[in-house]
């Protein structure tokens, strides 16, 4: 049985549980593609308010080759091509990231140099055009893979010859780089770096702490060229690397405050999704559950996380699906019968259908990014014609919506019984009158008869198992 081992009594002003009858605001936007070639588009990132989506789309043909072009999409303007660095129709470009304000877009684009093409990292500010970053070597390839929410720092990589003294075309390796206000910063060379010198960075957090540190995530390649999930801590103008797992994988996303990293790694031939809490250099690693398919799972990968760390998005595959993969949403809440909250997985398609969305044959196959506030998710899906198509999905958190049936302590309660209150912080009311307070890590017992318009008495206690 459950019993209170330690408790105290306190009084707080309470708002009664009231019905709201708010309708769900979940809406699926299929973004189409750019004209001129085979139908194909992928959304990679989204601005903080969800109004601008960036990615890439098949756009034209050069001979027998289909070319890809970076795009930005808005609800009013649709999909808009962003061009390339050469202002030609013979090279590719792709947009990988956008800052929270929706002002700066970063990615990679080809340039023609002495009749050869080469990718270069770019940044783009409306109305354009693209501008190339000050790469370590302007004649070597580079790419900008992600941008911090505040728009100050960019995560990426550049290519350098294996033998700089005798460079050979095609014989290059990737090295991590971070740009701050267009100035490149490279990882600190350590004993580990002499063994694992290569890698790529995909995302970077805002600054945190008294020394304005940042967390950048990606992978470090070992001597056998396997990718190992890793992160770098930026302190001043120095990047300090750390490997998360000595196993094949990548760290794809990081929370805005730099404290939680998400990604995937290989274990027993399966690709597992994970999240890692970073605290004073120590790693607290957790594995993410799979959606309940009723079949053997092949892989899962976590790609992005919200500011409050309540939602993670990504992808999974299984053996009993008509398509090769499905987008996944992991939501943090306390389930009936559980004593501690955790991330619970379900496919994004199930989530959308549960909120009244008609998919009309569209299957969301990969969730690539989520806004920091959790209002919008973007990625790629498969339409009824078996074509890859970018999407934007508004969630139940989006303004003007939510399927919340109750309020508690003056705050809306979401579909999982979660509420953010001004008096108790984040709480879970699923097991009321036993309320779980996340900030306290304890349960609060509140009898129904004690709740009045003037306030309420609460009992704070530890819930433990006993014979």
C-alpha positions in Angstrom: 0.0 0.0 0.0 1.0 3.7 -0.2 1.4 5.7 2.9 2.8 9.2 3.8 6.2 8.7 5.5 6.8 12.4 6.2 4.3 15.3 5.8 3.6 18.9 6.6 0.6 21.1 6.4 0.3 24.4 4.5 -2.3 26.8 3.2 -2.5 28.3 -0.3 -4.9 30.3 -2.4 -6.7 27.9 -4.7 -8.9 28.2 -7.8 -11.5 25.5 -8.0 -11.5 22.8 -10.7 -13.6 24.3 -13.4 -14.7 22.9 -16.8 -13.3 24.8 -19.8 -14.8 22.9 -22.8 -12.0 24.1 -25.0 -11.7 22.5 -28.5 -8.5 20.9 -29.8 -6.3 23.2 -31.9 -4.2 20.5 -33.6 -3.9 21.3 -37.3 -1.8 19.5 -40.0 -0.4 21.7 -42.7 1.1 19.9 -45.7 3.6 22.2 -47.3 3.8 21.0 -50.9 7.0 21.4 -52.8 8.8 23.7 -55.3 7.9 23.3 -59.0 10.2 22.0 -61.7 11.2 18.5 -60.7 10.1 15.3 -58.9 7.8 16.0 -55.9 10.0 16.0 -52.8 10.3 18.3 -49.8 11.6 18.1 -46.2 11.1 20.6 -43.4 14.2 20.9 -41.1 13.4 23.7 -38.6 10.8 26.2 -37.6 10.8 29.7 -36.0 9.7 30.2 -32.4 6.1 31.2 -33.2 5.7 28.6 -35.9 5.2 31.1 -38.7 8.3 30.3 -40.7 9.4 26.8 -41.7 12.7 26.1 -43.5 14.0 23.1 -45.4 14.7 21.8 -48.8 12.8 20.7 -51.9 13.5 19.2 -55.3 13.2 22.2 -57.5 14.7 21.7 -61.0 16.6 19.4 -63.3 20.1 19.9 -64.7 20.4 17.3 -67.4 19.4 14.0 -65.8 20.2 15.3 -62.2 17.4 16.5 -59.9 18.6 19.6 -58.0 17.6 20.5 -54.4 16.9 24.1 -53.3 16.5 25.7 -49.9 13.1 27.1 -49.1 11.2 29.0 -46.4 7.4 28.5 -46.0 4.8 30.8 -44.4 1.1 30.3 -44.1 0.3 33.3 -46.2 3.1 33.0 -48.8 3.5 29.3 -49.1 6.9 27.8 -50.1 9.4 30.3 -51.4 12.8 29.3 -53.0 15.9 30.8 -51.5 18.3 30.3 -54.4 22.0 29.5 -54.0 25.3 31.2 -53.6 26.0 31.3 -57.3 22.7 32.7 -58.5 22.6 29.8 -61.0 20.3 26.9 -61.8 23.1 24.3 -61.8 23.8 23.8 -58.0 22.0 22.6 -54.8 21.2 24.4 -51.6 19.4 23.4 -48.3 18.2 25.3 -45.2 18.9 23.5 -41.9 18.0 26.0 -39.2 16.3 29.2 -38.2 16.5 31.3 -35.1 13.6 31.7 -32.7 12.8 35.2 -33.9 12.6 34.0 -37.5 15.2 36.5 -38.7 18.3 34.3 -39.6 18.3 31.1 -41.7 21.4 29.0 -42.0 22.4 26.0 -44.2 24.7 24.9 -47.0 24.8 25.7 -50.7 27.0 24.8 -53.6 29.3 27.2 -55.4 31.1 26.6 -58.7 34.8 27.1 -58.2 37.1 26.5 -61.2 34.4 24.3 -62.9 34.0 22.2 -59.7 31.2 22.5 -57.2 31.7 22.9 -53.5 29.3 23.3 -50.5 29.7 26.3 -48.3 27.9 27.3 -45.1 25.6 30.2 -45.5 23.4 32.6 -43.6 20.4 34.4 -45.0 18.5 37.4 -43.7 15.3 38.5 -45.5 15.0 39.4 -48.3 18.3 37.7 -49.0 20.5 36.9 -50.8 22.6 34.1 -49.2 26.0 35.1 -47.8 28.8 32.7 -47.2 30.2 32.2 -43.6 33.9 33.0 -43.0 34.8 29.3 -43.1 38.2 28.2 -41.8 39.4 27.9 -45.4 37.2 29.6 -48.0 38.2 27.0 -50.7 37.2 24.0 -48.5 33.6 22.7 -48.1 31.6 23.6 -45.0 28.0 23.5 -43.8 25.9 25.3 -41.1 23.7 22.6 -39.5 21.9 24.5 -36.8 21.5 27.9 -35.1 21.0 28.8 -31.4 17.5 30.1 -30.5 18.9 33.6 -29.8 20.5 33.7 -33.3 24.1 34.3 -32.0 25.8 31.0 -32.5 25.8 28.5 -35.4 26.8 24.8 -35.2 28.4 23.1 -38.2 31.4 21.5 -39.8 34.0 22.0 -42.4 36.0 19.6 -44.5 39.8 19.5 -44.5 42.2 17.3 -46.4 43.4 14.2 -44.6 46.9 15.3 -45.6 47.0 19.1 -45.7 50.4 19.1 -47.3 49.4 16.9 -50.1 45.6 17.4 -50.5 43.8 14.9 -52.8 40.4 15.7 -54.2 37.7 13.7 -52.3 40.1 12.7 -49.6 38.7 15.0 -46.9 37.3 14.6 -43.3 34.8 16.6 -41.4 35.9 18.8 -38.5 33.6 20.5 -35.9 33.2 24.3 -36.0 31.0 26.9 -34.3 30.5 30.3 -35.6 29.7 33.2 -33.3 28.7 36.4 -35.1 30.4 34.8 -38.2 33.7 34.2 -36.4 34.7 30.5 -36.4 35.6 28.8 -33.1 37.1 25.3 -33.0 37.1 22.6 -30.3 40.0 22.6 -27.8 42.6 20.1 -28.8 42.8 17.5 -26.1 44.3 14.0 -25.7 40.9 12.7 -26.8 41.0 14.9 -29.9 44.2 13.4 -31.0 42.4 10.0 -31.1 39.0 11.3 -32.3 39.8 14.4 -34.3 36.8 14.4 -36.6 33.1 15.1 -36.2 30.0 17.3 -37.0 27.9 19.6 -34.8 24.1 19.8 -35.4 22.6 22.1 -32.8 23.6 24.6 -30.1 21.8 26.0 -27.0 21.4 29.6 -25.8 23.9 30.8 -23.2 23.5 29.8 -19.5 25.3 30.2 -16.2 27.5 33.0 -14.9 30.2 32.4 -17.6 27.6 32.4 -20.5 28.4 28.8 -21.4 26.6 27.0 -24.3 26.1 23.3 -25.2 26.7 22.2 -28.8 25.8 18.7 -29.8 26.7 16.3 -32.6 29.0 13.4 -33.2 32.7 12.7 -32.9 34.2 10.1 -35.4 36.5 7.5 -34.0 39.5 6.0 -35.8 37.2 3.5 -37.5 35.1 6.4 -38.7 32.1 5.4 -36.5 30.1 8.3 -35.2 30.0 8.6 -31.4 27.3 10.8 -29.7 29.1 13.8 -28.2 28.7 17.4 -27.0 30.9 20.4 -26.6 30.7 23.0 -23.8 31.5 26.5 -24.9 33.2 28.6 -22.2 34.6 31.9 -23.5 36.1 31.2 -26.9 36.9 27.5 -26.1 34.9 24.4 -27.0 35.5 21.4 -24.6 34.4 18.0 -26.1 32.9 15.1 -24.3 31.7 11.7 -25.7 28.3 10.5 -24.4 28.5 6.9 -25.6 31.3 4.8 -27.0 28.8 3.4 -29.5 27.5 4.2 -32.9 25.1 7.2 -32.7 24.5 11.0 -32.8 23.3 13.7 -30.5 20.8 15.7 -32.5 19.1 18.2 -30.2 19.6 20.2 -27.0 17.2 22.1 -24.8 17.4 25.9 -24.9 19.1 26.1 -21.5 21.8 23.5 -22.6 21.0 21.1 -19.9 19.2 18.2 -21.7 20.6 16.5 -24.9 18.6 14.1 -27.1 19.7 11.7 -29.8 20.2 8.0 -30.7 22.8 5.3 -30.3 23.2 1.7 -31.2 22.8 -1.1 -28.6 22.5 -4.8 -29.5 22.0 -4.0 -33.1 19.0 -1.7 -32.3 19.1 2.1 -32.5 17.8 3.5 -29.3 16.5 7.0 -28.5 18.0 8.7 -25.4 18.1 11.8 -23.4 21.0 13.0 -21.3 21.0 15.5 -18.4 24.2 17.5 -18.2 25.1 18.7 -14.7 28.6 19.9 -13.7 30.2 17.7 -16.4 28.4 14.5 -15.2 26.0 12.6 -17.5 22.7 11.2 -16.4 21.6 9.0 -19.3 18.0 7.7 -19.9 16.6 5.6 -22.6 13.3 6.5 -24.4 10.5 4.0 -24.7 9.2 2.9 -28.1 5.6 3.4 -29.2 3.5 0.4 -28.6 3.3 -1.2 -32.1 2.9 -4.8 -30.9 6.0 -5.7 -33.0 9.7 -5.7 -32.8 11.2 -2.3 -33.0 14.2 -1.7 -35.3 15.2 1.8 -34.2 14.3 5.1 -32.6 15.9 8.5 -32.8 15.2 11.6 -30.7 15.8 14.9 -32.6 14.6 17.9 -30.7 13.2 19.0 -27.3 11.1 21.8 -25.9 12.2 24.6 -23.6 10.5 23.1 -20.6 11.7 19.6 -21.6 8.2 18.2 -21.5 8.1 17.1 -25.2 10.7 15.3 -27.4 10.2 14.6 -31.0 11.9 12.2 -33.5 11.4 9.0 -35.4 11.0 5.2 -35.1 10.8 2.2 -37.3 9.2 -1.2 -36.8 8.6 -4.4 -38.7 4.8 -4.2 -39.1 4.4 -0.9 -40.8 3.4 -0.2 -44.4 5.9 2.7 -44.4 9.5 2.4 -43.2 9.2 4.9 -40.4 6.9 7.0 -38.3 7.4 10.3 -36.5 7.2 10.0 -32.7 6.3 12.3 -29.9 7.5 11.6 -26.3 5.5 13.4 -23.7 6.6 13.8 -20.0 3.8 13.0 -17.6 2.8 10.8 -14.6 0.7 7.9 -15.8 -1.9 6.1 -13.7 -0.2 3.5 -11.5 3.3 5.1 -11.8 5.1 6.7 -8.9 7.4 8.9 -11.0 6.8 10.9 -14.2 8.6 9.8 -17.4 8.5 10.2 -21.2 5.7 8.2 -22.8 5.9 7.5 -26.6 3.3 7.4 -29.3 3.4 8.1 -33.0 2.7 11.6 -34.1 0.0 10.2 -36.4 -1.8 8.6 -33.4 -1.4 12.0 -31.6 -2.9 13.9 -34.5 -5.8 11.4 -35.0 -6.6 11.5 -31.2 -7.0 15.3 -31.6 -9.4 15.1 -34.5 -7.0 15.5 -37.4 -7.9 13.7 -40.7 -4.7 12.6 -42.2 -6.3 11.6 -45.6 -3.6 9.0 -46.4 -0.7 11.2 -45.2 1.8 9.5 -42.8 4.2 11.7 -40.8 7.5 9.7 -41.0 10.0 11.9 -39.2 9.6 14.8 -36.8 12.7 17.0 -37.3 12.1 20.0 -35.0 9.7 21.5 -32.4 9.3 25.1 -31.4 10.8 25.9 -27.9 7.3 26.5 -26.5 6.1 23.2 -28.0 3.4 24.8 -30.2 4.5 23.5 -33.6 6.3 20.4 -34.9 7.8 20.1 -38.4 9.3 17.3 -40.5 8.6 15.1 -43.4 5.9 12.6 -44.3 4.7 10.3 -47.1 1.6 11.4 -49.0 -0.9 9.1 -50.7 1.1 9.2 -53.9 4.1 7.8 -51.9 6.0 11.2 -52.3 8.0 12.8 -49.5 6.3 16.0 -48.3 7.2 18.5 -45.6 4.6 19.2 -42.9 3.9 21.5 -40.0 1.7 20.3 -37.1 0.3 22.6 -34.5 0.0 20.9 -31.1 -2.6 21.1 -28.4 -0.4 23.7 -26.7 -0.9 26.2 -29.6 -2.6 29.5 -28.8 -6.3 29.4 -28.9 -6.5 25.7 -28.5 -5.9 22.8 -26.2 -8.1 19.9 -25.2 -7.8 20.8 -21.5 -11.0 19.9 -19.6 -10.0 21.5 -16.3 -8.1 24.3 -14.5 -6.3 23.8 -11.2 -4.8 26.6 -9.1 -5.8 29.0 -11.8 -3.8 27.2 -14.5 -5.0 25.1 -17.5 -4.5 21.3 -17.2 -3.4 19.6 -20.3 -4.5 16.3 -21.7 -2.1 14.4 -19.5 -3.2 16.2 -16.3 -0.2 18.6 -16.2 -0.5 22.2 -15.1 2.0 25.0 -14.6 0.9 26.9 -11.4 2.2 30.1 -9.8 2.1 28.6 -6.3 3.3 25.0 -6.7 5.2 25.1 -10.0 4.6 22.2 -12.4 2.1 19.7 -11.0 0.2 16.5 -12.1 -3.4 16.1 -11.0 -4.1 12.7 -12.6 -4.3 11.0 -9.1 -6.1 13.8 -7.3 -6.5 14.3 -4.4 -2.9 13.1 -4.5 -1.2 15.9 -6.5 2.4 15.4 -7.7 4.6 18.6 -7.5 7.6 18.2 -9.9 9.7 21.0 -8.4 9.3 19.5 -4.9 9.6 15.9 -6.1 6.8 15.0 -3.7 3.1 14.4 -3.5 0.5 16.8 -2.0 -2.7 15.5 -0.6 -5.7 17.8 -0.9 -9.1 16.6 0.2 -11.9 17.8 -2.0 -13.8 19.3 0.9 -10.9 21.5 1.8 -10.9 23.4 -1.6 -12.8 26.7 -1.3 -12.8 30.0 -3.2 -10.7 31.5 -0.4 -8.0 28.8 -0.4 -7.1 25.3 0.6 -5.2 23.2 3.1 -2.6 20.8 1.6 -0.6 17.9 3.1 2.9 17.5 1.6 4.3 13.9 1.9 6.6 11.3 0.4 4.8 8.4 -1.2 6.4 5.1 -0.6 5.7 1.4 -1.1 5.0 -0.7 2.0 3.9 -4.3 2.6 
